[in-house]
Amino acid sequence: MLTNAAIVLGTFVTMELVAWAVHKYILHGFLWSIHKSHHTKHNHLFELNDVSFMFYGVIAILCFIYGSEKHDYRFWIGVGISLYGAAYFLVHDLFIHRRLKLFGKTKSTYLRALDIAHKVHHKAKDKDNSESFGMLWVHPKFFRIARKR
């Protein structure tokens, strides 16, 4: 039981690192043609960039399929990837980008710092000159800014 929980937690943390690297080097690299829809102001619910996250969904599904019979480590990796995906949807799509108007202002310094970091990331309208590519990890400088507000 503890091993499975460790696999889920380890996968979740690893997903933040993978998402950071994919965002910085792939989405702001050769897949910019897909990701730029996320950096363009629009008034529709979905954007072309949304298809890029099917990649993680397919990996999670394969982990569930191949790990389900014995509930081996692959199953628990699938759980970790899925939980990260759920956190991504909740934090990035709902809280930061307000795709659905569910959240109001927050008093949480962490959430304000996260929001500021993401806004700084979106200041650059091209694939270069962006910073803050992660989803949950926030550079300390954004905490300092959030505390001042």
C-alpha positions in Angstrom: 0.0 0.0 0.0 2.8 2.5 0.9 4.7 1.5 -2.2 1.7 2.2 -4.4 1.2 5.6 -2.7 4.9 6.4 -3.2 4.6 5.5 -6.9 1.6 7.8 -7.3 3.3 10.7 -5.4 6.6 10.1 -7.3 4.8 10.1 -10.6 2.8 13.3 -9.7 6.1 15.1 -8.9 7.8 13.7 -12.0 4.9 15.0 -14.1 5.7 18.5 -13.0 9.2 18.1 -14.2 8.1 16.4 -17.4 5.4 19.1 -18.0 8.0 21.9 -17.5 10.5 20.3 -20.0 7.8 19.6 -22.6 6.4 23.1 -22.2 9.8 24.8 -22.5 11.5 22.7 -25.1 8.7 21.1 -27.2 5.7 23.4 -27.0 7.9 26.5 -27.1 10.0 24.7 -29.7 8.9 22.6 -32.7 5.3 22.4 -31.6 4.8 26.1 -31.2 2.4 26.1 -34.1 0.0 24.2 -31.8 0.9 25.9 -28.5 0.6 29.5 -29.8 -3.2 29.2 -29.6 -2.7 29.2 -25.9 -0.8 32.5 -26.1 -3.4 34.2 -28.3 -6.4 36.0 -26.8 -9.6 34.4 -27.8 -13.2 34.1 -26.6 -13.9 30.4 -27.2 -13.7 27.7 -24.6 -11.2 25.4 -26.4 -8.0 26.0 -28.2 -5.7 24.0 -30.5 -3.2 23.6 -27.7 -5.7 21.4 -25.8 -4.9 18.5 -28.1 -1.3 18.5 -26.8 -2.5 17.1 -23.5 -4.0 14.0 -25.1 -0.4 12.8 -25.2 -0.5 12.4 -21.4 -4.0 10.9 -21.5 -2.8 8.2 -23.9 0.1 7.3 -21.6 -2.1 7.1 -18.6 -4.6 4.9 -20.4 -1.9 2.6 -21.5 -0.6 2.4 -18.0 -4.1 1.5 -16.8 -4.6 -1.1 -19.5 -1.2 -2.9 -19.0 -1.2 -2.5 -15.2 -4.8 -3.3 -14.4 -4.7 -7.1 -14.3 -2.3 -7.2 -11.4 -2.5 -3.6 -10.2 1.2 -3.4 -10.7 3.4 -0.3 -10.8 2.0 0.7 -14.2 -1.5 1.1 -12.8 -0.2 3.4 -10.1 1.8 5.4 -12.5 -1.4 5.9 -14.5 -3.1 7.1 -11.3 -0.3 9.6 -10.7 -0.5 10.9 -14.3 -4.3 11.2 -14.0 -4.1 13.1 -10.7 -1.6 15.5 -12.2 -4.0 16.0 -15.2 -6.8 16.7 -12.8 -4.7 19.2 -10.9 -3.7 20.8 -14.2 -7.3 21.2 -15.2 -8.3 22.6 -11.8 -5.3 24.9 -11.3 -4.4 26.0 -14.9 -7.6 25.9 -16.8 -10.1 26.8 -14.1 -8.2 28.9 -11.6 -5.6 30.7 -13.7 -7.3 31.0 -17.1 -10.9 31.0 -15.7 -12.3 28.8 -18.5 -15.3 28.4 -16.3 -16.0 31.2 -13.8 -15.8 29.1 -10.6 -13.1 30.9 -8.6 -12.9 34.4 -7.3 -10.0 36.3 -5.8 -7.8 34.4 -3.4 -6.0 35.3 -0.3 -3.5 32.4 -0.7 0.0 33.8 -1.3 0.9 30.6 -3.2 -2.1 30.8 -5.6 -1.4 34.5 -6.2 2.3 33.8 -6.9 1.2 31.0 -9.3 -1.1 33.3 -11.1 1.5 36.1 -11.4 4.1 33.6 -12.7 1.7 32.4 -15.3 0.8 36.0 -16.4 4.5 36.7 -16.7 4.8 33.6 -18.9 2.0 34.9 -21.2 3.6 38.3 -21.6 5.7 36.9 -24.4 3.5 36.4 -27.5 6.1 34.5 -29.4 7.9 31.2 -28.6 11.0 32.9 -27.2 11.5 35.2 -24.2 9.0 33.3 -21.9 9.8 32.3 -18.4 8.0 30.2 -15.7 7.1 27.0 -17.6 5.9 24.9 -14.7 2.4 24.5 -13.4 2.7 24.0 -9.7 6.3 25.0 -8.9 6.7 28.7 -8.5 10.0 30.6 -8.5 10.5 32.4 -5.1 10.6 35.8 -6.8 6.9 35.5 -7.6 6.2 34.8 -3.9 7.9 38.1 -3.1 5.7 39.9 -5.6 2.5 38.2 -4.4 3.2 39.2 -0.8 3.4 42.8 -1.8 0.0 42.8 -3.4 
